Amino acid sequence: MITLYGFALSNYYNKTKLTLLEKGIPFNEEVVRPSQDAAVLKRSPLGKIPFIKTDGGYLSESQAILEYLEDTYPDRPLYPSNPFERAKCREFIQHLELNVELVARRIYGEALFGTPVSQEIKDEVRQKVEAGLEGVMRLARFSPYALGENFTAADIVAWLHLGLIAMATQKIYGENLVAAHVPGIADYFKQMESRPFVKQVAEGRDAAIQAFFAQK
């Protein structure tokens, strides 16, 4: 039995959880926050979440976890079987996480928690996020799913990250940059949110957000 460690405020935790659910893999959850405690560092080298416990030991970094689960539990594949299409799925994920989400993260402090971000950072982030989203559209279709007819790992990543980026950019710039650069994204989100496990993960995330702000 796999154990998933982390908490539902993290999109990367939710990425891992949704992967487990969509692949039908039994798992337990244990709430762990990022930490520099020795007990956490033994399981996750930088104390980050998520990480999982497997029969072979602990594994961190959400993308490494996703691909481990794909290799170990192949019955419900989340990657195309064709090697080139499989690589294109990985390309999409890497582009979205490194060139869009990681950039947008610099404005999350203000968008989510009210921690001020300088105008210089906002301007730089906007330019890079817009360029990244234009790149997304060179790789994706969003008709009906991110890469075409079939639900893949790309959709898990796209649904989580693009939704958060849409919210953050609307709040910071007064414009939803995802909607501005990704035609049909509203229909795509509706398509995704009709999936039972997506609904389940969204409900867990929303409950975690409410609990977090209730403690403030």
Disulfide bonds with the S-S distance in Angstrom:
none
